[in-house]
Amino acid sequence: MRRPLLPGSGPLARVSPVLAFLVVAVVFAIAVVVGGLAGALLLALLAVGVAVLLATTWARLSPPARLARALILAVLVAVAIGVALR
C-alpha cells in the first residue's frame, strides 16, 4: 500500500516516496559528478527544497526528527560548498 510523504491533501500527498527518493538521489549524484558551480547550484536547489519541507513540517515533527532533518540540511549545504570549491 502506498503511503503519502506528508499526511493531508497537499501536492506531496500524491508523490510516491520511492519516486521522490530516486529523483533526489539522481539529482545529488549528477551534482556531485558535474561539480563546480553547476553542481553546487543543483545541490543548493535540493537544500532549498529540504529547507522548505523542514519549515512547513516543523510543528508536526518530534525534537529528534527536527534534529535529524536539520543535520541533513547542514550536511547538504556543506557538500554544496565543497562541490563549489572543487
MODELLER restraints for C-alpha pairs under 7 A, 6 or more apart:
rsr = mdl.restraints
at = mdl.atoms
rsr.add(forms.Gaussian(group=physical.xy_distance, feature=features.Distance(at['CA:4:A'], at['CA:13:A']), mean=4.65, stdev=0.5))
rsr.add(forms.Gaussian(group=physical.xy_distance, feature=features.Distance(at['CA:4:A'], at['CA:14:A']), mean=6.28, stdev=0.5))
rsr.add(forms.Gaussian(group=physical.xy_distance, feature=features.Distance(at['CA:4:A'], at['CA:15:A']), mean=6.65, stdev=0.5))
rsr.add(forms.Gaussian(group=physical.xy_distance, feature=features.Distance(at['CA:4:A'], at['CA:16:A']), mean=6.84, stdev=0.5))
rsr.add(forms.Gaussian(group=physical.xy_distance, feature=features.Distance(at['CA:5:A'], at['CA:12:A']), mean=6.22, stdev=0.5))
rsr.add(forms.Gaussian(group=physical.xy_distance, feature=features.Distance(at['CA:5:A'], at['CA:13:A']), mean=5.78, stdev=0.5))
rsr.add(forms.Gaussian(group=physical.xy_distance, feature=features.Distance(at['CA:5:A'], at['CA:15:A']), mean=6.85, stdev=0.5))
rsr.add(forms.Gaussian(group=physical.xy_distance, feature=features.Distance(at['CA:5:A'], at['CA:17:A']), mean=6.01, stdev=0.5))
rsr.add(forms.Gaussian(group=physical.xy_distance, feature=features.Distance(at['CA:6:A'], at['CA:12:A']), mean=6.34, stdev=0.5))
rsr.add(forms.Gaussian(group=physical.xy_distance, feature=features.Distance(at['CA:6:A'], at['CA:13:A']), mean=5.51, stdev=0.5))
rsr.add(forms.Gaussian(group=physical.xy_distance, feature=features.Distance(at['CA:7:A'], at['CA:13:A']), mean=6.36, stdev=0.5))
rsr.add(forms.Gaussian(group=physical.xy_distance, feature=features.Distance(at['CA:28:A'], at['CA:43:A']), mean=6.49, stdev=0.5))
rsr.add(forms.Gaussian(group=physical.xy_distance, feature=features.Distance(at['CA:31:A'], at['CA:39:A']), mean=3.87, stdev=0.5))
rsr.add(forms.Gaussian(group=physical.xy_distance, feature=features.Distance(at['CA:31:A'], at['CA:40:A']), mean=6.68, stdev=0.5))
rsr.add(forms.Gaussian(group=physical.xy_distance, feature=features.Distance(at['CA:31:A'], at['CA:42:A']), mean=5.73, stdev=0.5))
rsr.add(forms.Gaussian(group=physical.xy_distance, feature=features.Distance(at['CA:31:A'], at['CA:43:A']), mean=6.28, stdev=0.5))
rsr.add(forms.Gaussian(group=physical.xy_distance, feature=features.Distance(at['CA:32:A'], at['CA:39:A']), mean=5.96, stdev=0.5))
rsr.add(forms.Gaussian(group=physical.xy_distance, feature=features.Distance(at['CA:32:A'], at['CA:83:A']), mean=6.64, stdev=0.5))
rsr.add(forms.Gaussian(group=physical.xy_distance, feature=features.Distance(at['CA:35:A'], at['CA:83:A']), mean=5.33, stdev=0.5))
rsr.add(forms.Gaussian(group=physical.xy_distance, feature=features.Distance(at['CA:35:A'], at['CA:84:A']), mean=6.74, stdev=0.5))
rsr.add(forms.Gaussian(group=physical.xy_distance, feature=features.Distance(at['CA:35:A'], at['CA:86:A']), mean=6.93, stdev=0.5))
rsr.add(forms.Gaussian(group=physical.xy_distance, feature=features.Distance(at['CA:36:A'], at['CA:83:A']), mean=5.78, stdev=0.5))
rsr.add(forms.Gaussian(group=physical.xy_distance, feature=features.Distance(at['CA:36:A'], at['CA:84:A']), mean=4.77, stdev=0.5))
rsr.add(forms.Gaussian(group=physical.xy_distance, feature=features.Distance(at['CA:36:A'], at['CA:85:A']), mean=6.87, stdev=0.5))
rsr.add(forms.Gaussian(group=physical.xy_distance, feature=features.Distance(at['CA:36:A'], at['CA:86:A']), mean=6.14, stdev=0.5))
rsr.add(forms.Gaussian(group=physical.xy_distance, feature=features.Distance(at['CA:37:A'], at['CA:84:A']), mean=5.33, stdev=0.5))
rsr.add(forms.Gaussian(group=physical.xy_distance, feature=features.Distance(at['CA:39:A'], at['CA:83:A']), mean=6.60, stdev=0.5))
rsr.add(forms.Gaussian(group=physical.xy_distance, feature=features.Distance(at['CA:40:A'], at['CA:80:A']), mean=4.80, stdev=0.5))
rsr.add(forms.Gaussian(group=physical.xy_distance, feature=features.Distance(at['CA:40:A'], at['CA:81:A']), mean=6.78, stdev=0.5))
rsr.add(forms.Gaussian(group=physical.xy_distance, feature=features.Distance(at['CA:40:A'], at['CA:83:A']), mean=5.65, stdev=0.5))
rsr.add(forms.Gaussian(group=physical.xy_distance, feature=features.Distance(at['CA:40:A'], at['CA:84:A']), mean=5.08, stdev=0.5))
rsr.add(forms.Gaussian(group=physical.xy_distance, feature=features.Distance(at['CA:43:A'], at['CA:80:A']), mean=5.37, stdev=0.5))
rsr.add(forms.Gaussian(group=physical.xy_distance, feature=features.Distance(at['CA:44:A'], at['CA:77:A']), mean=6.95, stdev=0.5))
rsr.add(forms.Gaussian(group=physical.xy_distance, feature=features.Distance(at['CA:44:A'], at['CA:80:A']), mean=6.35, stdev=0.5))
rsr.add(forms.Gaussian(group=physical.xy_distance, feature=features.Distance(at['CA:47:A'], at['CA:73:A']), mean=6.20, stdev=0.5))
rsr.add(forms.Gaussian(group=physical.xy_distance, feature=features.Distance(at['CA:47:A'], at['CA:76:A']), mean=6.23, stdev=0.5))
rsr.add(forms.Gaussian(group=physical.xy_distance, feature=features.Distance(at['CA:47:A'], at['CA:77:A']), mean=6.44, stdev=0.5))
rsr.add(forms.Gaussian(group=physical.xy_distance, feature=features.Distance(at['CA:50:A'], at['CA:73:A']), mean=6.47, stdev=0.5))
rsr.add(forms.Gaussian(group=physical.xy_distance, feature=features.Distance(at['CA:51:A'], at['CA:73:A']), mean=6.89, stdev=0.5))
rsr.add(forms.Gaussian(group=physical.xy_distance, feature=features.Distance(at['CA:54:A'], at['CA:69:A']), mean=6.94, stdev=0.5))
rsr.add(forms.Gaussian(group=physical.xy_distance, feature=features.Distance(at['CA:58:A'], at['CA:66:A']), mean=6.79, stdev=0.5))
